[in-house]
């Protein structure tokens, strides 16, 4: 059965990775979840309390370094698929796969082709796939992931952030991938929205608002994962509400 694929994107500093991590935390129990950190900064593991030892970017480089020295007959696709599973960080209800850095000057065509196929096979083991993307959507553009059911574009309640959200939406549309639904999520909202804020400037339907939550900042300052948020955390409850609107995370 094909998993539900949720992609989270946003300009740096908007709380994109925090939203992705909270979505994952809310889906652990009905999971399993495959969390894909597609941002080269690789902060999703820290937000989930998972230590990443090896990334897909490192795996690609290692294979290209070794490929000329492999004995004839050694299947390169099996080597890559084995390496892919070694990149997985496993935890209760969620496994994390970090894509790592982008491509260098060498030809990655063969490696990327095998990895795409392997990741598609891997995703079949999960009920949900949650992707934390960088603003440029690099890994989506290289089709290292399958079609996206829901794209959540995160912005703060400012005109500059809303314009950035629209650019990200335009990038996603220009990639030619199939995205079922696209929504705007406003993050770190203190009280009411600023008067005159033109939310429609993002050219995305507003799914919901995540209020400013000092507990999120406190955990980040202490280097603690978001699993430490209490059930009544305003941010956690808001994300549960967003998923409820989408009909995601329900049993059955």
C-alpha positions in Angstrom: 0.0 0.0 0.0 1.3 3.4 -1.0 2.1 5.7 2.0 0.8 9.2 2.5 3.6 11.6 1.6 3.7 15.0 3.4 6.4 17.5 2.3 7.2 20.5 4.4 9.0 23.5 2.9 9.8 27.0 3.9 12.5 29.7 3.9 15.2 29.2 6.5 14.2 30.5 9.9 10.5 30.0 9.6 10.3 26.9 11.7 10.1 24.5 8.8 12.0 21.7 10.5 10.1 22.2 13.7 6.8 21.8 11.9 8.2 18.7 10.1 9.3 17.2 13.4 6.0 17.9 15.1 4.1 16.3 12.2 6.3 13.2 12.7 5.8 13.2 16.5 2.0 13.3 16.0 2.2 10.4 13.5 4.5 8.1 15.5 1.7 6.1 17.1 -0.5 5.5 14.0 2.8 5.1 12.0 5.2 3.8 11.1 6.8 7.0 9.6 9.7 7.4 7.3 11.2 10.8 8.1 13.3 12.1 5.2 15.6 15.1 6.0 16.1 16.6 2.5 17.6 19.8 3.9 21.5 19.8 3.6 21.6 21.4 7.0 20.4 18.1 8.5 18.6 19.5 11.6 15.6 17.1 11.6 17.5 14.4 13.5 18.3 16.8 16.3 14.7 17.9 16.5 13.7 14.2 16.8 16.4 13.3 19.2 18.1 10.9 16.6 21.8 10.9 15.8 22.7 10.6 12.1 25.9 8.7 11.4 25.7 8.6 7.6 23.8 10.5 5.0 22.7 9.6 1.4 25.2 12.2 0.1 28.0 10.5 1.9 26.9 7.1 0.5 26.8 8.5 -3.0 30.4 9.8 -2.7 31.6 6.6 -1.1 30.2 4.5 -3.9 31.6 6.7 -6.6 35.0 6.5 -4.9 34.9 2.7 -4.8 33.2 1.9 -8.0 36.4 1.7 -10.1 37.9 -0.7 -7.6 35.0 -3.1 -7.4 35.7 -6.6 -8.8 33.8 -7.5 -12.0 30.4 -9.0 -11.3 29.8 -7.1 -8.0 26.3 -5.7 -8.4 26.5 -2.0 -7.7 22.8 -1.7 -7.1 23.0 -4.2 -4.2 25.9 -2.2 -2.7 23.8 1.0 -2.9 20.7 -0.7 -1.4 22.8 -2.1 1.5 24.3 1.3 2.1 20.8 2.9 2.1 19.7 0.7 4.9 22.9 1.5 6.8 21.9 5.2 6.5 18.6 4.6 8.3 18.3 5.6 11.9 15.6 3.6 13.6 13.4 4.6 16.6 10.0 3.9 18.0 7.4 4.4 15.2 9.8 6.4 13.0 12.9 5.8 10.9 15.0 8.7 9.7 16.9 9.0 6.4 19.1 12.1 5.9 19.8 13.1 2.3 22.8 15.2 3.2 24.7 17.5 0.8 23.9 18.0 -2.8 25.8 16.7 -5.8 29.3 17.7 -6.7 31.0 18.0 -10.1 31.0 14.2 -10.8 28.3 12.3 -12.6 25.8 10.9 -10.2 23.3 9.7 -12.8 23.7 5.9 -12.1 23.8 6.3 -8.4 20.8 8.5 -8.3 18.8 6.2 -10.5 19.5 3.2 -8.2 18.8 5.3 -5.1 15.5 6.5 -6.4 14.4 3.0 -7.0 15.6 1.8 -3.6 13.9 4.7 -1.8 10.7 4.0 -3.6 10.9 0.4 -2.4 11.8 1.4 1.1 8.8 3.8 1.4 6.4 0.9 0.8 7.2 -0.3 4.4 5.7 2.8 5.9 2.3 4.3 6.5 3.5 7.9 6.2 6.5 9.6 4.7 7.4 13.1 5.9 9.9 15.2 4.0 11.7 18.2 5.4 12.8 20.1 2.3 15.1 23.0 1.7 13.6 26.1 0.1 14.9 25.1 -3.4 13.3 21.7 -3.2 16.6 20.1 -4.6 15.8 16.5 -3.8 12.2 16.8 -5.1 13.6 18.2 -8.3 15.9 15.2 -8.7 12.9 12.9 -8.0 14.6 11.1 -5.2 11.1 10.9 -3.7 7.8 9.9 -5.1 4.7 12.0 -5.7 3.6 14.3 -2.8 0.1 14.1 -1.4 0.3 17.3 0.7 2.8 20.1 0.5 2.9 22.4 3.6 4.6 25.7 3.0 5.6 27.4 6.3 5.8 31.2 6.7 5.8 33.7 9.5 3.1 36.3 9.6 5.1 39.0 7.7 4.8 40.2 4.1 8.4 39.2 3.3 7.8 35.6 4.6 4.5 35.3 2.6 6.3 36.4 -0.6 8.9 33.8 0.1 6.2 31.2 0.5 4.8 32.1 -2.9 8.2 31.6 -4.5 8.5 28.2 -2.9 5.0 27.3 -4.2 6.1 28.4 -7.7 9.3 26.3 -7.5 7.2 23.2 -6.5 4.9 23.8 -9.5 7.8 24.3 -11.9 9.4 20.9 -11.0 6.7 19.0 -12.7 6.1 16.6 -9.8 2.6 15.7 -8.8 1.4 17.4 -5.7 -2.1 16.6 -4.5 -2.7 19.6 -2.3 -0.7 22.7 -1.3 -1.3 24.7 1.8 0.1 27.7 3.7 0.9 27.2 7.4 1.6 30.4 9.5 4.0 29.7 12.3 5.0 31.5 15.5 1.9 33.6 15.6 1.6 35.8 18.7 -2.0 36.5 19.4 -4.0 37.8 16.4 -2.6 38.2 12.9 -1.2 41.7 12.2 -3.8 44.1 10.9 -3.7 44.3 7.1 -1.6 41.2 6.6 -2.4 40.0 3.1 -2.3 36.3 3.6 -3.5 35.8 0.0 0.0 37.1 -1.1 1.3 33.6 -0.6 -1.2 32.4 -3.3 -1.9 29.3 -1.1 -5.0 28.4 0.9 -4.3 28.9 4.6 -4.5 25.5 6.4 -4.0 26.9 9.9 -2.0 28.8 12.4 0.7 27.5 14.8 0.9 29.8 17.8 4.2 30.9 19.3 5.1 28.3 21.9 7.9 29.2 24.4 8.3 25.5 25.2 9.5 24.8 21.7 12.2 27.5 22.0 13.2 26.2 25.5 13.7 22.7 24.2 15.8 24.0 21.2 17.9 26.1 23.5 18.6 23.0 25.7 19.3 20.8 22.7 16.4 18.6 23.6 14.1 16.9 21.1 10.5 17.9 20.5 9.3 14.7 21.9 9.7 16.5 25.3 6.8 18.7 24.6 3.8 18.0 26.8 0.5 16.9 25.2 -1.1 20.2 26.0 1.7 22.2 24.2 0.0 24.9 22.0 2.3 24.0 19.0 1.7 20.3 19.3 -2.1 20.7 19.6 -2.1 23.1 16.6 -0.2 20.5 14.5 -2.6 17.8 15.5 -5.4 20.1 14.4 -3.8 20.6 11.0 -3.5 16.9 10.5 -7.1 16.4 11.6 -8.2 18.9 8.9 -6.3 16.8 6.3 -7.7 13.5 7.7 -4.2 12.3 8.3 -3.2 10.3 11.4 -6.5 8.7 12.1 -6.6 5.0 12.9 -8.0 2.6 10.3 
